[in-house]
Amino acid sequence: MAQESSQPVHEGRPHRVVVIVDENSNPFELGCATEVFGLRRPELGRDLYDFRLCSPEPRTLMRDGFFTLTGVAGLDAAESADTLIVPNRPDVEVPRRPAVLEAVRRAHARGARLVGLCSGAFTLAEAGVLDGRRATAHWQWADSFRARFPSVRLETDVLFVDDGDILTAAGSAAALDLGLYIVGRDHGAEVANAVSRRLVFAAHRDGGQRQFVERPVPEAPDESLAPVLAWAQERLDAPLTVSDLAARASVSPATLHRRFQSQLGTTPLAWLTGERLAQACRLIERGESRLELVARHSGLGTAANLRGLMRRKIGLTPVEYRRRFGPGQGR
């Protein structure tokens, strides 16, 4: 079960996210972290995070020599991180710098949250903080990872893994999925949805979805799920079924299922349940305390069903969620 993340406010300042950038680091994952945690959100009226980059060297050559990163803090900036995002790079067989590994160990020892994106799981494992823990990494490095770190419980067919104070993502777009998930854990579903809208990125992919999503050339010019998704999102309180979604899309339930799997990597029912759970969270964040009403307006039926889903999917009961993300919590 997911554990509760670190609180987003520390000593009167926003939660501090620090990214370690090392030689040959991947620019894409660095960009994802910067976009999710580093940009100001004036539309929200407050800063969500205090974001910093650091590196063990004054000049850091990025992957394949694309560019050189300069002007960032030294590695000592990692000492003040509430969340530390560790280096990731394609040369997974090359050992990480001892100074970087020691910074990761110290952060873990003092209770900081650790995040590995793509091959960042290798950095965490090499530092020794993943022994006996769950993690994921890009599928193409699964065999190499298991051979080097047999004590880590590697899950290769998911987008990301939340193992409490250590979170890992499979790589590339999954870095955005994990970033938005962390925002939701820290600030609630409504804020995470606002950030995803700013990114023009879907916020409904959960960590259990498979890494490889087939995207075949469509047989017809308009097979997009967008119209039926938008239609369903406006009717979450209605007793919608997969058959209803299929009818709206003018296809059979079997065809709809194939399109969901190929385009979203999930099933229609799982997507619908996730959207209803997100709607329930938004209602709680806006101040609704009557759980039967929340369950009814989100299409989840009963308060008991709402409690069970929130516990399984979010790791918090509705009461705990309201305490963290409800009105008047100073977020």
Summary of the structure (lengths in Angstrom):
residues: 331
radius of gyration: 20.5
end to end distance: 24.9
largest distance: 59.2
contacts: 1069
relative contact order: 0.10
helix: 46%
strand: 13%
